[in-house]
Amino acid sequence: MSLRSVLLALLTLVLTALLVVYAFWQVDLAALAGLLAGGDYRALLPFELLLVAYFILTALRWRLILRPLGRFTLRHVVPPMMIGFGGNNLLPAHLGELVRSIVFALRQDCSRTAVLTTVVLERLLDVFAILMLYTGAAMTLHEFPPSIRAGFWASAVVLGGAALGILAFLRFPHAFVRLWERLSTSLPAKLRALGSRMLLGAEAGLSGLRSPWAVAEMVLHSLLKWLGAAGMVWLSLWAYGEVVHPALAVFVLAVAAIAVTLPSVPGFFGVMQAAFVFALVPFGVSREVALASSVFYLLGQWVPVTVTGVAFFVATGIGLRRMRAEVEQS
């Protein structure tokens, strides 16, 4: 294990420990246990239905993003997609995204770089949709802490810059390749060639953005799936007797989405609990209810997604040893 990997692992463990301490600070553990034991778990059925809808919309969107690489059906995209999400629950540093790209590229004989670029585009669309929903929630709820409001505006600026960069790249891809070749003259020839291939592969992966109608459909899928996820947050709170404004559920979802980008242990345990406490306590929700709902929200997804992802991975016949070798080569 390299020094960088060791330092990242230590950072992850320290950050997770700090978030757990923050989430459970001054929590009445007996009250929390009582909430978990006495929750209204009828909420689980609509929760899981929304989860299924979430992944159907995600698969439809990914199929649309992948269109420049070929015409794929849901049978092509769902197994690697679920393998990736399941991998994120079991592997550190969001490595499930890389595993997902490798599985799809191997099975469909596509460029790994192009496939991975489509996954990056998915994340950008997710951030864009969440920021749009947050803006709507902010117009309804006027009591957001100023620091949180400022943080989201900063995220919007970063997203806007990324969008402009992608548009420029799509308009002048070969200019970006020439710029890379000019700036990388001091690098080894193999590394320079690899960078050029990655840029050209990224062009193929992002070329779907050239169609305004395709972009509109991608954004619609993104908004609908994250609205469903906000509904899952609302149900998680309802299960423990807390009926909140839908806009607050959107806000919790936005905080959680940002929180899971932090270095965290597989499955986002600790990070999700801190996100719920951070988002809900300022609005009068007790720490115990916030923690109980975070457990409901996390496990309600983690168990079915992980089981499904592992089952699909076993069905591929790739095996852990080969997958490890493929990841190391990527």
DAUR-V943151 format. One record per backbone hydrogen bond with DSSP energy under -0.5 kcal/mol. CO is the residue of the C=O (numbers start at 1). NH is the residue of the N-H. If there is no record, write none. Layout:
CO,NH ; CO,NH
//
This chain:
2,6 ; 3,7 ; 4,8 ; 5,9 ; 6,10 ; 7,11 ; 8,12 ; 9,13 ; 10,14 ; 11,15 ; 12,16 ; 13,17 ; 14,18 ; 15,19 ; 16,20 ; 17,21 ; 18,22 ; 19,23 ; 20,24 ; 21,25 ; 22,25 ; 24,27 ; 27,29 ; 28,32 ; 29,33 ; 30,34 ; 31,35 ; 32,36 ; 33,37 ; 34,38 ; 36,39 ; 39,41 ; 40,43 ; 41,44 ; 42,45 ; 42,46 ; 43,47 ; 44,48 ; 45,49 ; 46,50 ; 47,51 ; 48,52 ; 49,53 ; 50,54 ; 51,55 ; 52,56 ; 53,57 ; 54,58 ; 55,59 ; 56,60 ; 57,61 ; 58,62 ; 59,63 ; 60,64 ; 61,65 ; 62,66 ; 64,67 ; 65,68 ; 66,69 ; 66,70 ; 67,70 ; 70,72 ; 73,76 ; 73,77 ; 74,78 ; 76,80 ; 77,81 ; 78,82 ; 79,83 ; 80,84 ; 81,85 ; 82,86 ; 83,87 ; 84,88 ; 85,89 ; 86,90 ; 87,90 ; 87,91 ; 88,267 ; 92,95 ; 94,97 ; 94,98 ; 95,99 ; 96,100 ; 97,101 ; 98,102 ; 99,103 ; 100,104 ; 101,105 ; 102,106 ; 103,107 ; 104,108 ; 105,109 ; 105,110 ; 111,115 ; 112,116 ; 113,117 ; 114,118 ; 115,119 ; 116,120 ; 117,121 ; 118,122 ; 119,123 ; 120,124 ; 121,125 ; 122,126 ; 123,127 ; 124,128 ; 125,129 ; 126,130 ; 127,131 ; 128,132 ; 129,133 ; 130,134 ; 131,135 ; 132,136 ; 133,137 ; 134,138 ; 135,139 ; 136,140 ; 137,140 ; 137,141 ; 140,142 ; 145,148 ; 145,149 ; 146,150 ; 147,151 ; 148,152 ; 149,153 ; 150,154 ; 151,155 ; 152,156 ; 153,157 ; 154,158 ; 155,159 ; 156,160 ; 157,161 ; 158,162 ; 159,163 ; 160,164 ; 161,165 ; 162,166 ; 163,167 ; 164,168 ; 165,169 ; 166,170 ; 167,171 ; 168,172 ; 172,176 ; 173,177 ; 174,178 ; 175,179 ; 176,180 ; 177,181 ; 178,182 ; 179,183 ; 180,184 ; 182,185 ; 184,187 ; 188,192 ; 189,193 ; 190,194 ; 191,195 ; 192,196 ; 193,197 ; 194,198 ; 195,199 ; 196,200 ; 197,201 ; 198,202 ; 199,203 ; 200,204 ; 201,205 ; 202,206 ; 203,207 ; 204,207 ; 206,209 ; 207,210 ; 208,211 ; 210,212 ; 211,215 ; 212,216 ; 213,217 ; 214,218 ; 215,219 ; 216,220 ; 217,221 ; 218,222 ; 219,223 ; 220,224 ; 221,225 ; 222,226 ; 223,227 ; 224,228 ; 225,229 ; 226,230 ; 227,231 ; 228,232 ; 229,233 ; 230,234 ; 231,235 ; 232,236 ; 233,237 ; 234,238 ; 235,239 ; 237,240 ; 237,242 ; 238,241 ; 239,40 ; 241,243 ; 242,244 ; 245,248 ; 245,249 ; 246,250 ; 247,251 ; 248,252 ; 249,253 ; 250,254 ; 251,255 ; 252,256 ; 253,257 ; 254,258 ; 255,259 ; 256,260 ; 258,261 ; 259,262 ; 264,93 ; 265,268 ; 266,269 ; 268,272 ; 269,271 ; 270,274 ; 271,275 ; 272,276 ; 273,277 ; 274,278 ; 275,279 ; 276,280 ; 277,281 ; 280,283 ; 280,285 ; 281,284 ; 286,290 ; 287,291 ; 288,292 ; 289,293 ; 290,294 ; 291,295 ; 292,296 ; 293,297 ; 294,298 ; 295,299 ; 296,300 ; 297,301 ; 298,301 ; 298,302 ; 299,303 ; 301,305 ; 302,306 ; 303,307 ; 304,308 ; 305,309 ; 306,310 ; 307,311 ; 308,312 ; 309,313 ; 310,314 ; 311,315 ; 312,316 ; 313,316 ; 313,317 ; 313,318 ; 314,317 ; 319,323 ; 320,324 ; 321,325 ; 322,326 ; 323,327 ; 324,328 ; 325,329 ; 326,330 ; 327,330
//
